[in-house]
Amino acid sequence: MNKSKIISSSYFYIGILIIILVGLELFAADLAYENYGWAESAILFIMILLNAIPIILLYFKKRLISLIILLGLGIIIIPNQLIVAKKLILLKEEAANIVNFAYLKKLKTGNFPDTISDYKFVNPKLKEHFDYSRFIDNSNEDNFQVTYYVGTTHTSHFYTHNNGPNWYYYDD
């Protein structure tokens, strides 16, 4: 195999690596919105633009430095968001269980529970991420709200009985 074929094939593989990493980085930046809020997501989207630097370096045949920058950006952006996304999945499951717990208590007692102290967490490590409150709404009906956060307390996912079967997200 001659040298020009080796060089052109290495550029092909670096190009594939760029496509994969940028795709994963875009996915991670999108996840950051739900995990941390709009500011973190915006910062990550701006950081993704830095991938232009290794692409320019490739043009000037600086493959090693280009690869280091590409992999460095990927390591900074991707892993944390994937770890926190796993936590988000566990929190969503626990939150659905808490809502179910509240409805079952209402069926048994006629009222939503005042607290969730009787609730047995599937994942007790996540307990600190949740807040539950029972209240009487404007139409004088029994109501409750379950709230949880993922990466920061400045964002919250919440469910309120009187708002129907939908979960909502508040980004502070």
N, C-alpha and C positions, 0 to 999 in steps of 0.2 A: 504494500500500500504506500503510495507516495505521500509526501508531506502535506501537499495542498488538500488532499482528501481527508487527512486526519484533522487538519485545521478546520475545514468546512464542516466536518461531522461534529467537532467539539462546539462550534457555533450553533449547530442545530440543537444539540443537547442543552446548551445554555439557554437557547430560545424556549425550549420546552419547559425548562426549569423556571424561567421568567413567567411564562403563562400560568404554570401551576401555583407558584408563590403569590403572584399578584391576585389570582382568583381566590386563594385561601385568605389573603390579606383583606380583600374586599368583603368576604364572608365574615371575617373577624371584626372588621369595622362596623358592619351591619349589626352583628351581635352586641357590640359595645353599646349601642343605643339602648337596648333593653337591659343590659347589665349595669351600665354606669350613667347613661343619659346622653344628651345631644352633644355636650362639650367634648367628652372623651371620644365619641364617635367621630366628631368633626376633626379632632386632632389626628386620629388614626387615618382618616381619609386624606388629610394633608400629608401625613408621613408616607402614604402610599405613592404620592407624587414623586417622592425622592427616588423611586425606582427608575426615573429617567436618567439619573446619574450613572448607574451601572450600564444602562443601554448606550449612553454616550461613550462611556469608557470602552465598551465593546467595539464601537465604531473605530476607536483609536487603537484597537488590538491590545487592550489592557485586560486580558481575561481574568487573571488571578485577583486583581483588585476589584474587578467587577463582581466576581463570584463572592468575595468576602463581604462586599456591601449588600449584595442581594440576600445572602444567607443571614447577615446581621439584621437587616430590616425584617426578614421573615421571623427570626427568633424574637425580636422585640415585639412584634405585632400579634403573631398567631397563638403561641402556647397559652398565654394568660387568658385570652378570650375563650379558648376551647375548654379550659379548666372551669372557668366561671359559667360557661354554657352548660356544662354537666351539672353544676350546682343549681342553675336555673331549672333544669328538668326535674331535679329532686324537689325543689321548692314548689314547683307547679303541682307535682303529685301530692305533696304534703298539704298544700293549700286546698286542693280538691277534697282531700280527706277531711279537713277541718270543716269545710262547708257542709259536707255530707253529715258529719258529726252534729252540727248545729240543727240541720233539718231533722235528723233522727230524734234529737232531744225534743224538738217541737212536737213531733208526732207522739212521743211518749208522755210529755208533760203538758203540752198545750202552749208552751212558751219556749222561745230560744234561750239557750243557757246564758247566764250572766257572765261567765268566764269559760275558758276552755281548760281549766285546771284538771278536769276529769279526762280530758283527751290524752290518749297515749300516742305520742309521736312515733312514727315509723323510723324517723331519723332524728333522735334527740339533739344532735349537734346543730340542727337548723332552728331550734326553738326560739333563739334570740332574734331571728329574722321576721318573726310574726307578731302581729298585733290583732287582737280581737276586741270588738266592742258591741254591746247590745244597747239599743236605744229605742225610744218611741218616736216615730217620724211625725211629720206635719199632719198627716191624716189620722193620727192617734193609733197607728198600728205598730205591733211588735216588729222590730227590725234588727238586723245585725250587719256588721261589716268585718271582713277579713282582709288584712293588708300584709304584704310582705315586700321586702327589698332583697336585691341580689348582691350587687357589688358595692353599693353606697346607700346610705339612708336618705339621700337626697332624691331618690327615685322610689316609686312604689307601684306595685301591682295590687289592685284591690277589687273586691267583690262586695256588693251591697245587695241584700235581699230584694229591696224594692226596685232595683234597677234591672231585675230579670236575670237571665242565665248567662250574662256576659261578664267577662273580666275586663277591667280597664287599667290603663297605665298612666301614671302621672310622672312627668319628668320635670323636676324643679330646676 
